[in-house]
Structure formats: structure tokens, C-alpha cells
């Protein structure tokens, strides 16, 4: 087990986020559940409800292997999120940014989007030394990097580019 202290991401049963959050607090673990304010419309009324910003995810700050196992023993917890052999960790800064977003009373209808570009998508590189170059997505590895083909000088140049560097191709009208 590659346990390290810090904020970890727990995957929980569907619609159990609030129950798991409360249970983790009851056993004295520091936990965070980002809830987004959304407006629910019924036929006769509207109501502001709090829904998990990241469905099925609860964050927990662990300081020891004992706390790691304590968190796993909570009813509704399925597992810790992992990428390969490493447990997913979130920095204090990212937790604070999430807190800021969900606690701001003026921010409503927060939404998440984890859609990656699709193979064959035409994009424009919007940052870095390749800025402004049109490209085609030829491989999507994960949420951090994609491989794109850049057609120029009658050559194919293949570069691995962070997804944040590419944007939708502007369509000429």
C-alpha cells in the first residue's frame, strides 16, 4: 500500500455522499464534501437544494495508516480513488479553492465537466510555444495530456500537449 498523509478522495455508494461525510466526521476525521447550490423546479415551486459537486466523491484528510483503515470501515465507502498504484491526492490549495467556490453565496449552478477531447477532433493550441497552431487529436492518454498531430511544412509533427493547452477550433462564419 502506497499510503501518504494528506487529502485523499473516497469513492462512495451512489447518493451516500452526505451520510458518509457525517459518518467520517463522527469518527473524528477531517472531511470535506463540496455541495453546490442548484435551483430545483417543481410544477408548483422552486427551491434551492444542495447537491454534491462531485457525485460519489468525498474528501478526507488522513494523517496515519490507522485513519486510512478507519475511513474505509465507514458504511457506504467503496474505496479510495487510485491512478495506477498511487492513491489520488488533492492539495490543500485545491481543497481551499473548492471551498471558496461552494461557500460563495453569489455562485449558483456549479457544474463539473470531465469530457476529454475525442480522437479526430480539430483543435487550436492556445498556450505555449505552439500557440496558434491548428492540430488534430490522435491519442488521449488521460486528463493531463493528449497527443496531437500538427500538419505544417508537409510534415506530421506529433507532440504531447496538456489538455489545458488546446481549445476548440474557431469556426469561420
Buried (B, 14 or more C-beta within 10 A) or exposed (E): EEBEEBBBBBBBEEEBBBBBBEBBEEEEBBBBBBBBBBEEEEEEEEEEEEEBBBEBBBBBBBEEEEBBEBBEEBEBBBEBBEEEEEBBBBEEEEBEEBEEEBEEEEEEEBEEEEEBBEEEBBBBBBEEEBEEBBBBBBEBEEEEBBBBEBEEEEEEEEBEBEBEBBEEEEEEE
